[in-house]
Amino acid sequence: MASTGVNILRWSALGAGVLYGVYHQAKLSSAAKVAAIDREYEHKQKLIQQAKAEYAKSKLPASAKAADGGIISDPMDSRFDLEAYLNVVSAENK
């Protein structure tokens, strides 16, 4: 039979192991919660940026929506630049 000192040492080691396990599990759980919160925050930021981009795109004036790099191709527009338009057309034909 084991002596009293050995039994105290065994039970102390068991108690220390259990306390370490509880501490380590709490540390892992809190790290997982923080990571989940960070992922959720990043996802929300991404959605906000997409929404801002879509809103800005929908609120652009009609002349800025031109597909020719901002060149106004409507000759009835007061800001129509014939020289710039012809340069774009000649660059496309090359």
N, CA, C and O atoms as CSV, one atom per row, in Angstrom:
chain,resi,resn,atom,element,x,y,z
A,1,MET,N,N,0.835,-1.169,0.000
A,1,MET,CA,C,0.000,0.000,0.000
A,1,MET,C,C,0.891,1.247,0.000
A,1,MET,O,O,1.956,1.275,0.618
A,2,ALA,N,N,0.410,2.296,-0.728
A,2,ALA,CA,C,1.189,3.514,-0.867
A,2,ALA,C,C,1.123,4.333,0.411
A,2,ALA,O,O,0.152,4.279,1.166
A,3,SER,N,N,2.154,5.069,0.619
A,3,SER,CA,C,2.185,5.894,1.825
A,3,SER,C,C,1.314,7.130,1.636
A,3,SER,O,O,0.853,7.420,0.532
A,4,THR,N,N,1.103,7.832,2.703
A,4,THR,CA,C,0.251,9.017,2.702
A,4,THR,C,C,0.854,10.111,1.818
A,4,THR,O,O,0.120,10.799,1.107
A,5,GLY,N,N,2.149,10.276,1.851
A,5,GLY,CA,C,2.809,11.309,1.057
A,5,GLY,C,C,2.628,11.072,-0.435
A,5,GLY,O,O,2.416,12.016,-1.196
A,6,VAL,N,N,2.712,9.806,-0.855
A,6,VAL,CA,C,2.535,9.475,-2.267
A,6,VAL,C,C,1.100,9.724,-2.689
A,6,VAL,O,O,0.865,10.224,-3.789
A,7,ASN,N,N,0.139,9.390,-1.847
A,7,ASN,CA,C,-1.277,9.637,-2.160
A,7,ASN,C,C,-1.553,11.139,-2.280
A,7,ASN,O,O,-2.285,11.573,-3.170
A,8,ILE,N,N,-0.970,11.920,-1.387
A,8,ILE,CA,C,-1.145,13.376,-1.465
A,8,ILE,C,C,-0.552,13.904,-2.768
A,8,ILE,O,O,-1.146,14.765,-3.417
A,9,LEU,N,N,0.601,13.400,-3.146
A,9,LEU,CA,C,1.241,13.816,-4.393
A,9,LEU,C,C,0.393,13.433,-5.607
A,9,LEU,O,O,0.238,14.231,-6.531
A,10,ARG,N,N,-0.149,12.230,-5.607
A,10,ARG,CA,C,-1.011,11.782,-6.722
A,10,ARG,C,C,-2.258,12.656,-6.846
A,10,ARG,O,O,-2.593,13.114,-7.939
A,11,TRP,N,N,-2.938,12.884,-5.731
A,11,TRP,CA,C,-4.152,13.690,-5.765
A,11,TRP,C,C,-3.842,15.138,-6.129
A,11,TRP,O,O,-4.632,15.789,-6.813
A,12,SER,N,N,-2.713,15.639,-5.682
A,12,SER,CA,C,-2.310,17.003,-6.037
A,12,SER,C,C,-2.046,17.114,-7.531
A,12,SER,O,O,-2.449,18.089,-8.166
A,13,ALA,N,N,-1.365,16.109,-8.098
A,13,ALA,CA,C,-1.102,16.107,-9.537
A,13,ALA,C,C,-2.404,16.007,-10.325
A,13,ALA,O,O,-2.570,16.677,-11.345
A,14,LEU,N,N,-3.321,15.176,-9.854
A,14,LEU,CA,C,-4.617,15.059,-10.525
A,14,LEU,C,C,-5.375,16.382,-10.481
A,14,LEU,O,O,-5.931,16.815,-11.490
A,15,GLY,N,N,-5.397,17.016,-9.327
A,15,GLY,CA,C,-6.087,18.310,-9.184
A,15,GLY,C,C,-5.443,19.376,-10.058
A,15,GLY,O,O,-6.141,20.163,-10.696
A,16,ALA,N,N,-4.103,19.406,-10.091
A,16,ALA,CA,C,-3.408,20.385,-10.928
A,16,ALA,C,C,-3.711,20.136,-12.399
A,16,ALA,O,O,-3.889,21.088,-13.159
A,17,GLY,N,N,-3.772,18.885,-12.810
A,17,GLY,CA,C,-4.096,18.555,-14.202
A,17,GLY,C,C,-5.504,18.978,-14.575
A,17,GLY,O,O,-5.736,19.491,-15.670
A,18,VAL,N,N,-6.430,18.767,-13.676
A,18,VAL,CA,C,-7.817,19.168,-13.924
A,18,VAL,C,C,-7.911,20.693,-14.017
A,18,VAL,O,O,-8.574,21.218,-14.911
A,19,LEU,N,N,-7.258,21.399,-13.109
A,19,LEU,CA,C,-7.286,22.863,-13.151
A,19,LEU,C,C,-6.625,23.391,-14.423
A,19,LEU,O,O,-7.114,24.342,-15.032
A,20,TYR,N,N,-5.510,22.771,-14.823
A,20,TYR,CA,C,-4.865,23.190,-16.075
A,20,TYR,C,C,-5.783,22.923,-17.266
A,20,TYR,O,O,-5.872,23.753,-18.170
A,21,GLY,N,N,-6.458,21.792,-17.280
A,21,GLY,CA,C,-7.377,21.471,-18.364
A,21,GLY,C,C,-8.516,22.473,-18.479
A,21,GLY,O,O,-8.897,22.871,-19.580
A,22,VAL,N,N,-9.060,22.879,-17.328
A,22,VAL,CA,C,-10.138,23.871,-17.320
A,22,VAL,C,C,-9.625,25.206,-17.840
A,22,VAL,O,O,-10.290,25.870,-18.635
A,23,TYR,N,N,-8.425,25.598,-17.382
A,23,TYR,CA,C,-7.831,26.862,-17.830
A,23,TYR,C,C,-7.563,26.828,-19.333
A,23,TYR,O,O,-7.888,27.774,-20.049
A,24,HIS,N,N,-6.972,25.742,-19.802
A,24,HIS,CA,C,-6.631,25.630,-21.223
A,24,HIS,C,C,-7.887,25.615,-22.101
A,24,HIS,O,O,-7.911,26.241,-23.160
A,25,GLN,N,N,-8.918,24.907,-21.666
A,25,GLN,CA,C,-10.171,24.871,-22.434
A,25,GLN,C,C,-10.816,26.246,-22.490
A,25,GLN,O,O,-11.354,26.637,-23.525
A,26,ALA,N,N,-10.767,26.979,-21.392
A,26,ALA,CA,C,-11.331,28.335,-21.373
A,26,ALA,C,C,-10.551,29.244,-22.324
A,26,ALA,O,O,-11.133,30.074,-23.023
A,27,LYS,N,N,-9.240,29.078,-22.341
A,27,LYS,CA,C,-8.400,29.874,-23.234
A,27,LYS,C,C,-8.714,29.567,-24.696
A,27,LYS,O,O,-8.817,30.486,-25.510
A,28,LEU,N,N,-8.865,28.299,-25.037
A,28,LEU,CA,C,-9.199,27.913,-26.410
A,28,LEU,C,C,-10.592,28.394,-26.807
A,28,LEU,O,O,-10.799,28.853,-27.930
A,29,SER,N,N,-11.533,28.288,-25.893
A,29,SER,CA,C,-12.902,28.725,-26.186
A,29,SER,C,C,-12.966,30.223,-26.425
A,29,SER,O,O,-13.641,30.680,-27.348
A,30,SER,N,N,-12.265,30.990,-25.595
A,30,SER,CA,C,-12.295,32.441,-25.781
A,30,SER,C,C,-11.602,32.832,-27.089
A,30,SER,O,O,-12.041,33.765,-27.762
A,31,ALA,N,N,-10.529,32.134,-27.454
A,31,ALA,CA,C,-9.858,32.426,-28.723
A,31,ALA,C,C,-10.779,32.113,-29.900
A,31,ALA,O,O,-10.803,32.851,-30.885
A,32,ALA,N,N,-11.531,31.028,-29.800
A,32,ALA,CA,C,-12.464,30.678,-30.875
A,32,ALA,C,C,-13.587,31.710,-30.980
A,32,ALA,O,O,-14.014,32.059,-32.081
A,33,LYS,N,N,-14.065,32.195,-29.832
A,33,LYS,CA,C,-15.118,33.214,-29.852
A,33,LYS,C,C,-14.614,34.512,-30.477
A,33,LYS,O,O,-15.320,35.143,-31.262
A,34,VAL,N,N,-13.396,34.904,-30.128
A,34,VAL,CA,C,-12.816,36.126,-30.689
A,34,VAL,C,C,-12.634,35.973,-32.199
A,34,VAL,O,O,-12.907,36.905,-32.955
A,35,ALA,N,N,-12.175,34.802,-32.638
A,35,ALA,CA,C,-12.001,34.569,-34.072
A,35,ALA,C,C,-13.337,34.619,-34.804
A,35,ALA,O,O,-13.417,35.154,-35.910
A,36,ALA,N,N,-14.378,34.070,-34.203
A,36,ALA,CA,C,-15.705,34.099,-34.822
A,36,ALA,C,C,-16.229,35.536,-34.907
A,36,ALA,O,O,-16.830,35.925,-35.908
A,37,ILE,N,N,-15.999,36.311,-33.860
A,37,ILE,CA,C,-16.432,37.708,-33.872
A,37,ILE,C,C,-15.678,38.484,-34.940
A,37,ILE,O,O,-16.268,39.305,-35.641
A,38,ASP,N,N,-14.370,38.232,-35.072
A,38,ASP,CA,C,-13.577,38.905,-36.103
A,38,ASP,C,C,-14.054,38.544,-37.504
A,38,ASP,O,O,-14.151,39.413,-38.370
A,39,ARG,N,N,-14.352,37.261,-37.733
A,39,ARG,CA,C,-14.861,36.847,-39.052
A,39,ARG,C,C,-16.188,37.526,-39.361
A,39,ARG,O,O,-16.413,37.980,-40.483
A,40,GLU,N,N,-17.063,37.595,-38.368
A,40,GLU,CA,C,-18.358,38.244,-38.569
A,40,GLU,C,C,-18.176,39.736,-38.870
A,40,GLU,O,O,-18.862,40.282,-39.735
A,41,TYR,N,N,-17.258,40.390,-38.163
A,41,TYR,CA,C,-16.991,41.807,-38.383
A,41,TYR,C,C,-16.435,42.043,-39.785
A,41,TYR,O,O,-16.864,42.967,-40.476
A,42,GLU,N,N,-15.484,41.213,-40.205
A,42,GLU,CA,C,-14.916,41.339,-41.550
A,42,GLU,C,C,-15.989,41.127,-42.619
A,42,GLU,O,O,-16.006,41.820,-43.636
A,43,HIS,N,N,-16.880,40.170,-42.384
A,43,HIS,CA,C,-17.966,39.921,-43.339
A,43,HIS,C,C,-18.883,41.138,-43.431
A,43,HIS,O,O,-19.288,41.530,-44.526
A,44,LYS,N,N,-19.207,41.731,-42.298
A,44,LYS,CA,C,-20.060,42.918,-42.303
A,44,LYS,C,C,-19.369,44.084,-43.001
A,44,LYS,O,O,-20.011,44.835,-43.736
A,45,GLN,N,N,-18.054,44.242,-42.775
A,45,GLN,CA,C,-17.321,45.302,-43.453
A,45,GLN,C,C,-17.345,45.095,-44.973
A,45,GLN,O,O,-17.496,46.049,-45.736
A,46,LYS,N,N,-17.197,43.861,-45.389
A,46,LYS,CA,C,-17.220,43.554,-46.821
A,46,LYS,C,C,-18.588,43.892,-47.420
A,46,LYS,O,O,-18.674,44.461,-48.508
A,47,LEU,N,N,-19.643,43.540,-46.705
A,47,LEU,CA,C,-20.989,43.851,-47.189
A,47,LEU,C,C,-21.219,45.357,-47.246
A,47,LEU,O,O,-21.850,45.854,-48.179
A,48,ILE,N,N,-20.713,46.081,-46.257
A,48,ILE,CA,C,-20.867,47.535,-46.244
A,48,ILE,C,C,-20.123,48.150,-47.422
A,48,ILE,O,O,-20.647,49.046,-48.082
A,49,GLN,N,N,-18.901,47.676,-47.694
A,49,GLN,CA,C,-18.130,48.200,-48.819
A,49,GLN,C,C,-18.836,47.910,-50.148
A,49,GLN,O,O,-18.863,48.760,-51.038
A,50,GLN,N,N,-19.403,46.710,-50.277
A,50,GLN,CA,C,-20.145,46.388,-51.496
A,50,GLN,C,C,-21.364,47.290,-51.641
A,50,GLN,O,O,-21.661,47.769,-52.735
A,51,ALA,N,N,-22.063,47.518,-50.545
A,51,ALA,CA,C,-23.244,48.371,-50.599
A,51,ALA,C,C,-22.862,49.802,-50.960
A,51,ALA,O,O,-23.559,50.454,-51.738
A,52,LYS,N,N,-21.762,50.292,-50.400
A,52,LYS,CA,C,-21.307,51.645,-50.732
A,52,LYS,C,C,-20.938,51.747,-52.208
A,52,LYS,O,O,-21.247,52.740,-52.866
A,53,ALA,N,N,-20.273,50.708,-52.723
A,53,ALA,CA,C,-19.888,50.728,-54.130
A,53,ALA,C,C,-21.121,50.698,-55.037
A,53,ALA,O,O,-21.175,51.419,-56.032
A,54,GLU,N,N,-22.095,49.877,-54.700
A,54,GLU,CA,C,-23.327,49.811,-55.492
A,54,GLU,C,C,-24.094,51.133,-55.418
A,54,GLU,O,O,-24.640,51.597,-56.419
A,55,TYR,N,N,-24.130,51.732,-54.232
A,55,TYR,CA,C,-24.836,53.001,-54.084
A,55,TYR,C,C,-24.142,54.082,-54.902
A,55,TYR,O,O,-24.796,54.858,-55.599
A,56,ALA,N,N,-22.825,54.130,-54.816
A,56,ALA,CA,C,-22.081,55.137,-55.580
A,56,ALA,C,C,-22.265,54.907,-57.075
A,56,ALA,O,O,-22.378,55.859,-57.848
A,57,LYS,N,N,-22.295,53.644,-57.475
A,57,LYS,CA,C,-22.481,53.325,-58.891
A,57,LYS,C,C,-23.879,53.733,-59.363
A,57,LYS,O,O,-24.045,54.194,-60.492
A,58,SER,N,N,-24.876,53.562,-58.503
A,58,SER,CA,C,-26.241,53.914,-58.900
A,58,SER,C,C,-26.467,55.423,-58.901
A,58,SER,O,O,-27.365,55.908,-59.589
A,59,LYS,N,N,-25.669,56.169,-58.145
A,59,LYS,CA,C,-25.856,57.612,-58.055
A,59,LYS,C,C,-24.946,58.397,-58.997
A,59,LYS,O,O,-24.939,59.627,-58.950
A,60,LEU,N,N,-24.178,57.717,-59.851
A,60,LEU,CA,C,-23.333,58.421,-60.807
A,60,LEU,C,C,-24.191,59.129,-61.840
A,60,LEU,O,O,-25.240,58.614,-62.226
A,61,PRO,N,N,-23.769,60.293,-62.291
A,61,PRO,CA,C,-24.511,60.946,-63.370
A,61,PRO,C,C,-24.389,60.125,-64.653
A,61,PRO,O,O,-23.473,59.317,-64.804
A,62,ALA,N,N,-25.310,60.344,-65.555
A,62,ALA,CA,C,-25.362,59.540,-66.780
A,62,ALA,C,C,-24.097,59.690,-67.608
A,62,ALA,O,O,-23.679,58.738,-68.266
A,63,SER,N,N,-23.483,60.860,-67.589
A,63,SER,CA,C,-22.280,61.066,-68.388
A,63,SER,C,C,-21.102,60.296,-67.816
A,63,SER,O,O,-20.213,59.893,-68.566
A,64,ALA,N,N,-21.072,60.081,-66.502
A,64,ALA,CA,C,-19.969,59.351,-65.887
A,64,ALA,C,C,-20.102,57.853,-66.093
A,64,ALA,O,O,-19.140,57.114,-65.891
A,65,LYS,N,N,-21.278,57.398,-66.492
A,65,LYS,CA,C,-21.493,55.982,-66.715
A,65,LYS,C,C,-21.056,55.534,-68.104
A,65,LYS,O,O,-21.254,54.377,-68.475
A,66,ALA,N,N,-20.476,56.422,-68.855
A,66,ALA,CA,C,-20.060,56.081,-70.213
A,66,ALA,C,C,-19.018,54.975,-70.165
A,66,ALA,O,O,-18.124,54.995,-69.319
A,67,ALA,N,N,-19.129,54.032,-71.050
A,67,ALA,CA,C,-18.229,52.890,-71.062
A,67,ALA,C,C,-16.897,53.218,-71.720
A,67,ALA,O,O,-15.977,52.402,-71.669
A,68,ASP,N,N,-16.769,54.380,-72.332
A,68,ASP,CA,C,-15.566,54.738,-73.075
A,68,ASP,C,C,-14.555,55.430,-72.184
A,68,ASP,O,O,-13.832,56.306,-72.660
A,69,GLY,N,N,-14.474,55.083,-70.938
A,69,GLY,CA,C,-13.511,55.704,-70.041
A,69,GLY,C,C,-13.880,57.126,-69.681
A,69,GLY,O,O,-12.988,57.938,-69.436
A,70,GLY,N,N,-15.137,57.454,-69.639
A,70,GLY,CA,C,-15.563,58.791,-69.259
A,70,GLY,C,C,-15.769,59.715,-70.435
A,70,GLY,O,O,-16.111,60.881,-70.237
A,71,ILE,N,N,-15.577,59.244,-71.642
A,71,ILE,CA,C,-15.778,60.069,-72.836
A,71,ILE,C,C,-17.272,60.108,-73.138
A,71,ILE,O,O,-17.935,59.074,-73.211
A,72,ILE,N,N,-17.773,61.293,-73.306
A,72,ILE,CA,C,-19.193,61.483,-73.611
A,72,ILE,C,C,-19.369,61.319,-75.114
A,72,ILE,O,O,-18.795,62.060,-75.913
A,73,SER,N,N,-20.176,60.330,-75.473
A,73,SER,CA,C,-20.357,60.044,-76.901
A,73,SER,C,C,-21.664,60.597,-77.463
A,73,SER,O,O,-21.967,60.390,-78.638
A,74,ASP,N,N,-22.428,61.285,-76.650
A,74,ASP,CA,C,-23.685,61.865,-77.106
A,74,ASP,C,C,-23.414,63.266,-77.654
A,74,ASP,O,O,-23.060,64.161,-76.886
A,75,PRO,N,N,-23.570,63.478,-78.962
A,75,PRO,CA,C,-23.261,64.788,-79.523
A,75,PRO,C,C,-24.229,65.889,-79.064
A,75,PRO,O,O,-23.921,67.071,-79.220
A,76,MET,N,N,-25.365,65.535,-78.513
A,76,MET,CA,C,-26.317,66.532,-78.045
A,76,MET,C,C,-25.988,67.023,-76.639
A,76,MET,O,O,-26.574,67.999,-76.171
A,77,ASP,N,N,-25.062,66.361,-75.968
A,77,ASP,CA,C,-24.661,66.777,-74.633
A,77,ASP,C,C,-23.810,68.045,-74.738
A,77,ASP,O,O,-22.998,68.176,-75.654
A,78,SER,N,N,-23.997,68.972,-73.807
A,78,SER,CA,C,-23.265,70.238,-73.878
A,78,SER,C,C,-21.781,70.056,-73.580
A,78,SER,O,O,-20.973,70.918,-73.926
A,79,ARG,N,N,-21.410,68.937,-72.936
A,79,ARG,CA,C,-20.014,68.697,-72.601
A,79,ARG,C,C,-19.328,67.762,-73.602
A,79,ARG,O,O,-18.232,67.269,-73.335
A,80,PHE,N,N,-19.954,67.521,-74.734
A,80,PHE,CA,C,-19.411,66.627,-75.753
A,80,PHE,C,C,-18.118,67.214,-76.325
A,80,PHE,O,O,-18.073,68.385,-76.703
A,81,ASP,N,N,-17.056,66.380,-76.386
A,81,ASP,CA,C,-15.764,66.804,-76.912
A,81,ASP,C,C,-15.468,65.957,-78.143
A,81,ASP,O,O,-15.146,64.775,-78.030
A,82,LEU,N,N,-15.579,66.565,-79.309
A,82,LEU,CA,C,-15.414,65.845,-80.571
A,82,LEU,C,C,-14.009,65.280,-80.714
A,82,LEU,O,O,-13.835,64.143,-81.152
A,83,GLU,N,N,-13.020,66.061,-80.350
A,83,GLU,CA,C,-11.631,65.608,-80.496
A,83,GLU,C,C,-11.355,64.380,-79.619
A,83,GLU,O,O,-10.744,63.415,-80.076
A,84,ALA,N,N,-11.803,64.419,-78.373
A,84,ALA,CA,C,-11.599,63.278,-77.475
A,84,ALA,C,C,-12.345,62.054,-77.991
A,84,ALA,O,O,-11.826,60.939,-77.937
A,85,TYR,N,N,-13.554,62.257,-78.486
A,85,TYR,CA,C,-14.335,61.150,-79.020
A,85,TYR,C,C,-13.655,60.534,-80.236
A,85,TYR,O,O,-13.596,59.311,-80.365
A,86,LEU,N,N,-13.142,61.378,-81.127
A,86,LEU,CA,C,-12.468,60.850,-82.311
A,86,LEU,C,C,-11.168,60.125,-81.945
A,86,LEU,O,O,-10.808,59.145,-82.597
A,87,ASN,N,N,-10.466,60.591,-80.920
A,87,ASN,CA,C,-9.265,59.898,-80.466
A,87,ASN,C,C,-9.602,58.501,-79.943
A,87,ASN,O,O,-8.875,57.542,-80.202
A,88,VAL,N,N,-10.699,58.396,-79.213
A,88,VAL,CA,C,-11.102,57.088,-78.682
A,88,VAL,C,C,-11.508,56.167,-79.814
A,88,VAL,O,O,-11.145,54.991,-79.814
A,89,VAL,N,N,-12.250,56.678,-80.771
A,89,VAL,CA,C,-12.691,55.854,-81.887
A,89,VAL,C,C,-11.489,55.405,-82.722
A,89,VAL,O,O,-11.435,54.250,-83.145
A,90,SER,N,N,-10.527,56.297,-82.966
A,90,SER,CA,C,-9.360,55.916,-83.746
A,90,SER,C,C,-8.507,54.898,-82.995
A,90,SER,O,O,-7.897,54.027,-83.616
A,91,ALA,N,N,-8.456,54.996,-81.663
A,91,ALA,CA,C,-7.702,54.019,-80.875
A,91,ALA,C,C,-8.368,52.654,-80.917
A,91,ALA,O,O,-7.684,51.630,-80.911
A,92,GLU,N,N,-9.688,52.626,-80.959
A,92,GLU,CA,C,-10.412,51.364,-81.051
A,92,GLU,C,C,-10.215,50.698,-82.403
A,92,GLU,O,O,-10.201,49.471,-82.491
A,93,ASN,N,N,-10.064,51.486,-83.451
A,93,ASN,CA,C,-9.952,50.936,-84.806
A,93,ASN,C,C,-8.549,50.432,-85.112
A,93,ASN,O,O,-8.366,49.729,-86.106
A,94,LYS,N,N,-7.566,50.757,-84.309
A,94,LYS,CA,C,-6.197,50.343,-84.577
A,94,LYS,C,C,-5.973,48.902,-84.276
A,94,LYS,O,O,-4.863,48.400,-84.452
